[in-house]
Amino acid sequence: MSDPLAPVRVADTRVETIHVMTPNDANFLGKVFGGHILSLIDLVAYAVSSKFAGVLCVTASFDRVDFHSPIEVGNLVKMVGHVSYVGRTSLEVSVDISAEDVIAKTVHQTNTARVTMVALRDGKPTPVPRLICETRDEHIQFLEGQLRREFRGRAQGDLQRMMERLRSLPDSELHSMVRTELESHRPRSSS
Ligand SMILES: CC(C)(COP(=O)(O)OP(=O)(O)OC[C@H]1O[C@@H](n2cnc3c(N)ncnc32)[C@H](O)[C@@H]1OP(=O)(O)O)[C@@H](O)C(=O)NCCC(=O)NCCS
């Protein structure tokens, strides 16, 4: 039997899927639901990670996903996923998303999503294979994945500390801070 932890080339982790956006996928404005796209990203991350790890993987976290422009009903949405970083039992899957208008024959890149998946064996996190980075871009993406992981850990700690501090403030200070924040975003009158 082949070694389940044998290193894998980034290029061999690639999974590509294409989805037709139907009226069932639309929101109240007639554009595609953001939640539908997130669900497709999650499926691709599952496929990439489980194929790579040789065991079932679960979604641990999503990095922030921005929607810069809407996706239309009738578009073909292409998702291209690959492993961009590996830890011990977790790995990062990057998913590039593009939307094609088949009538106008235009394609626009919508965004890149990053999902952290964890490999499980008997319900517990289990080691994943090492990743073989070959190109300059693959090396950069791996190191960016490491930075994202470190940054997430640090940012989470900072946020936790700041939220604990908020809970210790007296009511008067909380009221004043909320007032200041609301004032800073007050719409300007047009007259
Ligand atoms: C993800 C999960 C398996 C982690 O379990 P755990 O007991 O916290 O595991 P550990 O603390 O041993 O961490 C295992 C790895 O996961 C990573 N990890 C855990 N939680 C994470 C999170 N929220 N975001 C990113 N990575 C995470 C750890 O950094 C570690 O990585 P490493 O081995 O590469 O260093 C567990 O939280 C879980 O089962 N969550 C639910 C998953 C699920 O159902 N997803 C679908 C959502 S409906």
The ligand as a MOL file (V3000), in Angstrom:
LIG
                    3D

  0  0  0     0  0            999 V3000
M  V30 BEGIN CTAB
M  V30 COUNTS 48 50 0 0 0
M  V30 BEGIN ATOM
M  V30 1 C -11.8170 21.7300 13.6390 0
M  V30 2 C -11.7210 20.7960 14.8370 0
M  V30 3 C -11.5850 19.3590 14.3530 0
M  V30 4 C -10.4830 21.1940 15.6470 0
M  V30 5 O -10.4610 20.3750 16.7660 0
M  V30 6 P -9.5320 20.7000 18.0340 0
M  V30 7 O -9.7560 19.6820 19.0540 0
M  V30 8 O -9.6770 22.1540 18.3750 0
M  V30 9 O -8.1410 20.4170 17.4130 0
M  V30 10 P -6.7030 20.9510 17.8300 0
M  V30 11 O -6.7340 22.0220 18.8710 0
M  V30 12 O -5.8800 19.7210 18.0790 0
M  V30 13 O -6.2190 21.6270 16.4760 0
M  V30 14 C -6.0290 20.8430 15.3210 0
M  V30 15 C -5.5960 21.7470 14.1980 0
M  V30 16 O -6.6930 22.5450 13.8100 0
M  V30 17 C -6.3260 23.9140 13.8230 0
M  V30 18 N -7.5190 24.6590 14.2090 0
M  V30 19 C -8.3760 24.3750 15.2210 0
M  V30 20 N -9.3720 25.2710 15.2400 0
M  V30 21 C -9.1280 26.1320 14.2220 0
M  V30 22 C -9.8070 27.2910 13.7210 0
M  V30 23 N -10.9450 27.7340 14.2670 0
M  V30 24 N -9.2760 27.9280 12.6570 0
M  V30 25 C -8.1500 27.4950 12.0690 0
M  V30 26 N -7.4490 26.3970 12.4910 0
M  V30 27 C -7.9520 25.7390 13.5610 0
M  V30 28 C -5.2240 24.0050 14.8600 0
M  V30 29 O -4.4080 25.1480 14.6380 0
M  V30 30 C -4.4810 22.7140 14.5870 0
M  V30 31 O -3.6650 22.8770 13.4260 0
M  V30 32 P -2.2230 22.1460 13.2590 0
M  V30 33 O -2.3850 20.7160 13.6430 0
M  V30 34 O -1.9120 22.3030 11.8010 0
M  V30 35 O -1.2690 22.8780 14.1480 0
M  V30 36 C -12.9850 20.9040 15.7800 0
M  V30 37 O -13.0530 22.2010 16.3170 0
M  V30 38 C -14.2700 20.5900 15.0490 0
M  V30 39 O -14.6200 19.4220 14.8820 0
M  V30 40 N -15.0070 21.6290 14.6040 0
M  V30 41 C -16.2220 21.4330 13.8510 0
M  V30 42 C -15.8940 21.2090 12.3830 0
M  V30 43 C -17.1410 21.1910 11.5520 0
M  V30 44 O -18.0850 20.5170 11.8740 0
M  V30 45 N -17.1400 21.9820 10.4840 0
M  V30 46 C -18.3040 22.1660 9.6740 0
M  V30 47 C -19.0690 23.3330 10.1930 0
M  V30 48 S -20.7860 23.0450 10.2230 0
M  V30 END ATOM
M  V30 BEGIN BOND
M  V30 1 1 1 2
M  V30 2 1 2 3
M  V30 3 1 2 4
M  V30 4 1 2 36
M  V30 5 1 4 5
M  V30 6 1 5 6
M  V30 7 2 6 7
M  V30 8 1 6 8
M  V30 9 1 6 9
M  V30 10 1 9 10
M  V30 11 2 10 11
M  V30 12 1 10 12
M  V30 13 1 10 13
M  V30 14 1 13 14
M  V30 15 1 14 15
M  V30 16 1 15 16
M  V30 17 1 15 30
M  V30 18 1 16 17
M  V30 19 1 17 18
M  V30 20 1 17 28
M  V30 21 1 18 19
M  V30 22 1 18 27
M  V30 23 2 19 20
M  V30 24 1 20 21
M  V30 25 1 21 22
M  V30 26 2 21 27
M  V30 27 1 22 23
M  V30 28 2 22 24
M  V30 29 1 24 25
M  V30 30 2 25 26
M  V30 31 1 26 27
M  V30 32 1 28 29
M  V30 33 1 28 30
M  V30 34 1 30 31
M  V30 35 1 31 32
M  V30 36 2 32 33
M  V30 37 1 32 34
M  V30 38 1 32 35
M  V30 39 1 36 37
M  V30 40 1 36 38
M  V30 41 2 38 39
M  V30 42 1 38 40
M  V30 43 1 40 41
M  V30 44 1 41 42
M  V30 45 1 42 43
M  V30 46 2 43 44
M  V30 47 1 43 45
M  V30 48 1 45 46
M  V30 49 1 46 47
M  V30 50 1 47 48
M  V30 END BOND
M  V30 END CTAB
M  END
